[in-house]
């Protein structure tokens, strides 16, 4: 499944994009949404991920936004593995009580760690209670991309992606290797991470690959 990542400031635009998607990530950290707007968004009949990265808001503000999203109907909530224990504990508790799946994520914006480190990070995510582990690392070489994709050999319920130009292939290949979803942008200049492919382009690539696979089987 292709998940579009949305950072639009306008509620009307957010709802418009959600209406065209199977699944969407709402980047609450890149918006200034009121509680009513969060409720309106996450009550839509689409699978939505609530994400609020560290930076713009302090932990209390982030927690409040994520809890509001969960209570309003978010299908998933994404929290960083390095978040403090109290933060994680409270979000996990609220998510479980609302049958919202927990994504625990790891990001490295500079490099891709070794295979051994990556496998340990995935294991740590699941030890922390993740329903889905997400790994996003900067792929500086083709070997980095291969290392990221090799995680699918040993792990399920995993979304492992390479950021940057060298990581673009992982965004498509991950879906072929068992990732429950992969991220795409809503358009040029609207990327929420480097290397994201536009939704329409990604859809065309996936359709082409699936049609090729079907023809091969026949």
C-alpha positions in Angstrom: 0.0 0.0 0.0 1.2 3.5 -0.8 1.0 6.0 2.0 1.1 9.7 1.1 2.9 11.9 3.6 1.0 15.2 4.1 2.4 18.4 5.5 -0.2 20.9 4.0 -1.1 23.8 6.3 -4.7 24.1 5.0 -7.4 21.8 6.4 -9.3 21.8 3.2 -6.2 20.7 1.2 -5.4 18.0 3.8 -9.0 16.6 3.5 -8.8 16.8 -0.3 -5.6 14.7 -0.4 -6.9 12.2 2.1 -10.0 11.7 -0.1 -7.7 10.5 -2.9 -5.6 8.2 -0.8 -5.7 4.6 0.5 -3.5 5.6 3.4 -1.9 8.9 4.5 0.6 10.1 7.1 -0.3 13.4 8.8 2.8 15.2 9.8 1.5 17.2 12.7 4.9 18.6 13.5 4.9 20.4 10.1 1.4 22.0 10.7 -0.4 24.2 13.2 -3.7 22.4 13.7 -6.3 23.0 16.4 -7.8 20.1 18.3 -11.0 20.4 16.2 -9.0 20.2 13.0 -7.1 17.1 14.2 -10.4 15.5 15.2 -11.9 16.3 11.7 -8.9 14.8 9.9 -8.5 11.6 11.9 -12.2 10.9 11.9 -12.0 10.4 8.1 -12.7 6.8 6.8 -9.1 6.3 5.6 -6.1 4.6 7.3 -4.1 7.5 8.8 -0.8 7.6 10.6 -0.4 10.3 13.3 3.2 11.6 13.3 4.6 14.5 15.3 8.4 14.6 15.1 10.7 16.3 17.7 11.6 19.9 17.0 8.8 22.4 16.6 6.8 21.3 19.6 7.9 20.2 23.1 7.1 16.7 24.3 3.9 17.8 26.2 2.6 19.5 23.0 3.5 16.6 20.8 1.9 14.1 23.2 -1.3 16.2 23.3 -1.6 16.2 19.5 -0.8 12.5 19.1 -3.3 11.6 21.8 -6.0 13.7 20.2 -5.3 12.0 16.9 -5.5 8.6 18.4 -8.8 9.4 20.2 -10.2 10.8 16.9 -9.6 7.5 15.0 -6.0 7.3 13.9 -5.1 3.8 12.6 -1.4 4.2 13.5 0.7 6.4 15.7 4.4 6.8 15.0 6.8 7.5 17.9 10.6 7.7 17.7 12.6 5.0 19.5 14.7 7.6 21.2 11.7 9.4 22.8 11.8 9.4 26.6 10.3 6.4 28.4 7.3 8.3 30.0 6.4 9.8 26.6 6.4 6.3 25.0 4.6 4.6 27.8 1.7 7.1 27.8 1.3 7.0 24.0 1.5 3.2 24.0 -1.2 2.9 26.6 -3.6 5.3 24.8 -2.9 3.6 21.5 -3.7 0.2 22.8 -6.9 1.3 24.5 -8.1 2.7 21.1 -6.9 -0.2 19.0 -4.4 2.1 17.2 -1.3 0.3 15.9 2.0 1.5 17.2 4.9 2.3 14.8 8.2 2.8 16.5 10.7 4.5 14.2 14.4 5.0 13.9 16.0 7.7 11.7 19.6 8.4 10.7 19.7 11.4 8.4 23.5 11.1 7.7 24.3 7.5 7.0 23.1 3.8 7.0 24.4 1.8 10.0 25.9 -1.6 9.6 23.7 -4.7 9.0 24.3 -5.8 12.6 23.3 -2.4 14.0 20.2 -2.2 11.8 19.0 -5.7 12.9 19.5 -4.7 16.6 17.5 -1.5 16.1 14.6 -3.4 14.5 14.7 -5.9 17.4 14.7 -3.0 19.9 11.7 -1.4 18.2 9.7 -4.7 18.7 11.0 -5.0 22.3 9.6 -1.6 22.9 6.1 -2.9 21.9 6.0 -1.9 18.2 3.3 -3.4 15.9 5.4 -2.1 13.1 9.1 -1.1 13.1 10.2 1.7 10.8 13.8 2.3 9.8 14.7 5.3 7.7 18.4 5.9 6.9 20.3 8.1 4.5 21.5 5.9 1.7 24.8 7.3 0.4 25.6 4.4 -1.9 23.9 1.5 -3.6 25.3 -0.8 -1.0 23.5 1.2 1.7 20.2 0.6 -0.1 20.9 -3.1 -0.4 21.7 -3.3 3.3 18.4 -1.6 4.2 16.5 -4.0 1.9 18.3 -7.0 3.4 16.3 -6.4 6.6 13.2 -7.9 5.0 14.9 -11.3 4.9 14.8 -11.6 8.7 11.9 -9.3 9.8 8.2 -9.0 9.3 5.9 -6.0 10.0 8.8 -3.8 8.9 9.0 -0.6 6.9 12.7 0.0 6.0 13.5 2.8 3.6 16.6 4.7 2.3 16.5 8.4 2.2 18.1 10.4 -0.6 18.5 9.7 -4.3 20.4 6.4 -3.7 17.5 5.2 -1.5 14.7 5.8 -3.9 14.7 2.2 -5.1 14.0 1.0 -1.6 10.7 2.9 -1.6 9.4 0.7 -4.4 11.3 -2.5 -3.6 10.2 -2.5 0.0 6.6 -3.1 -1.1 7.7 -6.1 -3.2 9.6 -7.5 -0.2 6.7 -7.4 2.3 6.5 -3.9 3.7 2.9 -3.2 4.7 3.2 0.3 3.2 5.8 2.7 1.8 5.7 6.5 1.7 5.2 8.8 -1.3 4.9 12.6 -1.7 1.8 14.4 -2.8 3.7 16.3 -5.5 7.0 17.9 -6.5 8.3 20.1 -3.7 5.9 18.6 -1.2 8.3 15.8 0.0 8.5 15.3 3.8 11.7 13.2 3.4 14.4 13.3 0.8 14.0 10.7 -1.9 10.3 10.4 -1.7 8.7 9.6 -5.1 5.5 11.4 -6.2 2.3 9.4 -5.4 1.1 9.2 -9.0 4.6 8.1 -10.3 4.8 5.5 -7.6 1.4 4.2 -8.4 2.4 3.8 -12.1 5.6 2.0 -11.2 3.8 -0.4 -8.9 1.0 -1.1 -11.5 3.6 -1.7 -14.2 5.5 -4.1 -11.9 2.4 -6.0 -10.9 1.2 -6.3 -14.5 4.6 -7.6 -15.5 4.4 -10.2 -12.7 1.0 -11.3 -13.8 2.1 -11.8 -17.4 5.1 -13.8 -16.3 2.9 -16.1 -14.2 0.6 -16.7 -17.2 
